[in-house]
């Protein structure tokens, strides 16, 4: 009685068709194949190494850095794929491609370790520059060579300022959040923390 028939916009139909095609391709080309297993093993090993190396006394701060990094790198990956600047040929899961990109999981873990070890002063900036250079000019070409990353309308060196700026900006945000936290805890009795 109250329900109206609404026409489904053409863009929604196209998106549904693309999702269906992506699912079928994933089932046929990705899942349980060598590259798919390789990505799973690589990411699990990286996460375990990160956990072992994590300074547990600073875990909330370092995890905040990693989570903010994941958000930033997810946005970068989503924009890059949407604008067809690059592609990740092998997806771990078919519906949300950024989750399957090596960058989304590995970069936050790598940069959060840089933050943990070199979080103070200019040492952090230098460490981020070296890490970004290693990722752009060593790691990404290896991913391309291995068939895990395809450059379409992109060059490796385009990523360098993005990674460097993102890491420095995320550090600034984390420090600001912790400074606000510290300011608000001054004068609060210890048993109320």
N, C-alpha and C positions, 0 to 999 in steps of 0.2 A: 504494500500500500504506500509506504513512504519511500521505498527504494526506487531510485531512478536508474535507468540504464545510462551508463557513461561510456562514451567511446574511449577505448584505450589509445593514448597517443602513439603515433607511429614510432617515435623514438623508444618507447617502452617495448613495443613489439620487436624492434631491431635489437635492443639490449637483451631481450629474452632469447632471441635466435642466436646472438653471439655467445651468450652464456651456455646455451645448449651445445653449440659447436665446440666451445672450449672444454666442456665436460667430456664430450665424446673423444676429442683429441687427447685429453689428459689420460682417459682410460686406455686409449689405444697406444699412445706414444710415451707417456711418462711413468705412471704408477708401476712400481715393482721392476722397472728397468734399472740398468746399472747406474746411470746418472742420478736417478731418484734416490737409490740406496746410498750412493756416495754423498749426496747432500745431507741426508739424514745422519749418517755416521759423522761427517765433518762437523755439522752443527752440534751434535751431542758431545763430541770430543771437545769442541771449543767451549761449550757451556760448562763442561766438567772442569776443564783447565781454569776457566774464569772463576768458578766456585772455589776451587782449591786455592787460587791466588788471591781471592777476595779478602780484604782486611775486614774481618767480621765485626770489629769494634766500630767501623765506619759504614757498615752495611746499608743503613737507611740512606745516607748521603750518596753513596756510590750507586745504589739501586735507583735513586731519584735521577741521577745523571744518566744512567742507562735507559730508564723509561722515557725521559725527555728526548734522548738521542733516538730511540726507536720511533717516537712520534715524528720527529723532524725527518728522519731518513725514510719513514713511510710516506710522508708527504712528498719528499723529493722523488722517491721511486714512482709514486702514483702519477705525479705530473710528468715525469720523464716517459713513462710508458704510455700515458694518455696522449701525449704530444708526439708519440712514435720517435722519440730520440734514441731509445735503446729498448732491448727486449731481453727477457730471461726465458730461454727456450724450455727449460725444465722447471715445472712447478711442483712443490711438495703437496699442495692442496689446490684443487681446481678453481675454487670460487673467489678467493681473495689473493690474486697473484703477488701483491707486495709481501705477503707473509712468506711466500716461497722464495723470494729473492735472497741470495746470500747476504746482500748488504744489510737487509733489515735486521737480521739477527747478529751477524758478525760485527758490523760496525759499532753498534752500541756496546758490545762486550769489549771490543778492542779499545775504543776511545774511553770507556769507563776505567779500564786498567791504566791508561795514560793519565787520566784524571787522578786516580788513586795514587799513583807513584810520583807524578810531577805536578800536582795540583796547585803549587804555590809559585807565584811570581812568573818571571820570564821563562823559567824552565818549562813550564806548561806550554807556552807558545812555541818554543823550540821543539819540544817533543811532538806537539800536534803537527807542526810543519813537516817534520821527518816522517811521522806516521802517515800523513796525508800523501806525501810524495811516494812512500812505499806502496800505499794502496793504489794510487793512480797509475804509477809507472811500473809496478811489478805485479801486484795482486790482480788488478783488473785485466791486464794483458794475458795473464795466466788463465783467468776465467774465460776470456774470449777464446784463447787457444784450446781450452778444454771443452768449449761448446756450452758453457753455462751462462754466457753474457754476450749479447750481440749489440754492437754499436750500429745505429742506423743513421741518425743525423747528429752525431756526437763525437767528440774527441776526448781521449783520456785526460788531457790537461785542462779541459773545461771543468772537470770535477774538483780539481785541486782547491780553488778558492772557495767552493761550496763547502767541502768537507772541513777546511780550515776555519772558515767563518762560523759554520754550524757548531763545531766543538768549542770554540772560544765563546760564542754566544750562550751555549748551554751551560758552560762553566759559570759564566756571569749570572745566569738565572738561578742556578743552584746556590751559589754564594749569597745572592740576594735573598732567596727563600730562607736560607739558614740564618742570615743576619736578622731578618724579621722575626724568625722563631726565637733567636737568642734575646732580642729586644723585648719580646712579649713575655719571656720567662723571667726576666729580672724582677725581683720583688715577689715572685710567687713562692709560697712556702714549699719546701722540698717534697712534702707528702702529697701535694696536689699536682705534681708533674705526672 
